[in-house]
Amino acid sequence: MNRLQTVTDPEQHTLAYQYDLAGNRIVVTNVQQNSVTYGYDKLNRLVTVTDAYHVVVQRNMYDANDNIIKKIDAKGYLSGDTDEERYGSLYEYDLANRLVKMIDPELAARNEPGLFTQAYRYNATGQKVKETDALGHSTSYEYDAAGRLTKVTDPLGVATAYDYDKAGNKLYMIDDGLGKATKYSYGAFGLLRETTNAANRSIRYQYDITANVAVMIDRLGNHTKYQYDNRNFLVEKSVAETGDRIMYAYDEVGNRISMKDDSGTSSFTYDSRNQLKRIEKDGVMQLALPTTTSATSRL
């Protein structure tokens, strides 16, 4: 069936995957034998994500058109006995199944009409033309005949314009607020090769075989080199001219657990939901974040 079964990094950390008969990924197990399970309905839509501690960390509700209309996180799941009672992010769509409104859990819990976090409007081809936040601030978007974004106007009326080459790559970005233009040029496979600002100073990029940025040459001529592991996570960044170097390490699920530079080593600790819990610098506590365990707490 050509389904991915395991992924093993250079440190021999392995993720194993299991699937149901429909090909849905239903279990992901790490090297510590902790598993995340995924539940689907009869239409193969993802409805639950459950962590290794049997806590439902995500619950999705859908309309008849397969649009997510409510997304409940772990705290929201504990806030009620039924999906209707539990608070979560609410989503509304137009007749073309385009998202037109999103209400965050805090506002949804207040159950007051007219409240929203983001509202959206679209053109006849389904492209977003206006986005309005909860304070009534609007950003508008314009497109060319090929459907490419040509202009963005922010709530203050400042416009940014874009131009493209025949391949659809962005060539110019002109900021009307500053009256400055940025030029873009590309190499093989459409990878960004160089950006040049209004002062004719450039930033150049080189890539590895997996299309990760391998070298970045800044406007001062400094060469920053990037190295990655087999998961394409950044593990080292160094500047040739200054000798500066930063090294990174990750756990089996991709959380960054350490960062080492000339000033020392910072360590990052996460809870069972992969949320940052603590930061230490050379063994000394720098930051401790509170965790929410109350079943009735609100976002």
QUIZI-V319068 format. One record per backbone hydrogen bond with DSSP energy under -0.5 kcal/mol. CO is the residue of the C=O (numbers start at 1). NH is the residue of the N-H. E is the energy in kcal/mol with one decimal. If there is no record, write none. Layout:
# QUIZI-V319068
CO|NH|E / CO|NH|E
This chain:
# QUIZI-V319068
5|17|-3.0 / 7|15|-2.5 / 9|12|-2.4 / 12|14|-0.5 / 13|9|-2.1 / 15|7|-2.1 / 16|29|-2.6 / 18|26|-2.5 / 18|27|-1.4 / 20|23|-1.8 / 24|20|-2.1 / 24|26|-0.6 / 26|38|-2.5 / 27|18|-2.2 / 28|36|-2.6 / 29|16|-2.8 / 30|33|-2.0 / 34|30|-2.4 / 36|28|-2.3 / 37|50|-2.8 / 39|47|-3.2 / 39|48|-1.6 / 41|44|-2.0 / 45|41|-1.8 / 47|60|-2.0 / 48|39|-2.6 / 49|57|-2.4 / 49|58|-1.3 / 50|37|-2.5 / 51|54|-1.9 / 54|56|-0.5 / 55|51|-2.6 / 55|57|-0.8 / 57|74|-0.7 / 58|49|-2.1 / 59|72|-3.1 / 61|69|-2.7 / 61|70|-1.4 / 63|66|-1.7 / 67|63|-2.0 / 67|69|-0.5 / 69|91|-1.9 / 70|61|-2.5 / 71|89|-2.2 / 72|59|-2.2 / 73|77|-2.4 / 74|78|-1.1 / 76|79|-1.2 / 77|80|-0.6 / 82|86|-2.0 / 89|71|-2.4 / 90|103|-2.6 / 92|100|-2.9 / 92|101|-1.5 / 94|97|-2.0 / 98|94|-2.0 / 100|120|-2.4 / 101|92|-2.6 / 102|117|-2.8 / 102|118|-1.8 / 103|90|-2.6 / 104|108|-2.7 / 105|109|-2.3 / 106|110|-0.8 / 107|110|-0.6 / 107|111|-0.9 / 107|112|-0.6 / 108|111|-0.7 / 112|115|-1.1 / 117|134|-0.9 / 118|102|-2.7 / 119|132|-2.7 / 121|129|-2.8 / 121|130|-1.5 / 123|126|-1.8 / 127|123|-2.2 / 129|141|-2.0 / 130|121|-2.3 / 131|139|-2.5 / 132|119|-2.4 / 133|136|-1.9 / 137|133|-2.3 / 139|131|-2.3 / 140|153|-2.3 / 142|150|-3.0 / 142|151|-1.5 / 144|147|-2.0 / 148|144|-2.1 / 150|162|-2.3 / 151|142|-2.5 / 152|154|-0.5 / 152|160|-2.7 / 153|140|-2.2 / 154|157|-2.4 / 158|154|-2.6 / 159|176|-2.7 / 159|177|-0.6 / 160|152|-2.4 / 161|174|-2.8 / 163|171|-3.3 / 163|172|-1.4 / 165|168|-1.7 / 169|165|-2.5 / 171|184|-2.9 / 172|163|-1.8 / 173|175|-0.6 / 173|182|-2.5 / 174|161|-3.0 / 174|176|-0.8 / 175|178|-0.8 / 175|179|-2.4 / 175|180|-1.1 / 180|175|-2.6 / 182|173|-2.0 / 183|196|-2.7 / 185|193|-2.8 / 185|194|-1.9 / 187|190|-1.4 / 188|191|-1.6 / 191|187|-2.6 / 193|205|-2.3 / 194|185|-2.5 / 195|203|-2.4 / 196|183|-3.1 / 197|200|-2.1 / 201|197|-2.4 / 203|195|-2.3 / 204|217|-2.5 / 206|214|-2.8 / 206|215|-1.6 / 208|211|-1.9 / 212|208|-2.4 / 214|226|-2.6 / 215|206|-2.5 / 216|218|-0.7 / 216|224|-3.0 / 217|204|-2.3 / 218|221|-1.8 / 222|218|-2.2 / 222|224|-0.7 / 223|225|-0.6 / 223|240|-2.2 / 224|216|-2.6 / 225|238|-2.2 / 227|235|-2.8 / 227|236|-1.5 / 229|232|-2.0 / 233|229|-2.0 / 235|248|-2.4 / 236|227|-2.5 / 237|246|-3.0 / 238|225|-3.2 / 238|240|-0.6 / 239|243|-2.3 / 244|239|-2.5 / 246|237|-2.8 / 247|260|-2.7 / 249|257|-2.3 / 249|258|-1.4 / 251|254|-1.6 / 255|251|-2.3 / 255|257|-0.6 / 257|268|-2.3 / 258|249|-1.8 / 259|266|-3.2 / 260|247|-2.5 / 261|264|-1.6 / 264|261|-2.5 / 265|282|-3.1 / 266|259|-2.3 / 267|280|-2.4 / 269|277|-3.5 / 269|278|-1.7 / 271|274|-2.1 / 275|271|-2.2 / 277|289|-2.6 / 278|269|-2.7 / 279|286|-3.2 / 279|287|-1.8 / 280|267|-3.0 / 280|282|-0.5 / 281|284|-1.7 / 284|281|-2.9 / 287|279|-2.7 / 291|293|-0.6 / 294|297|-0.8
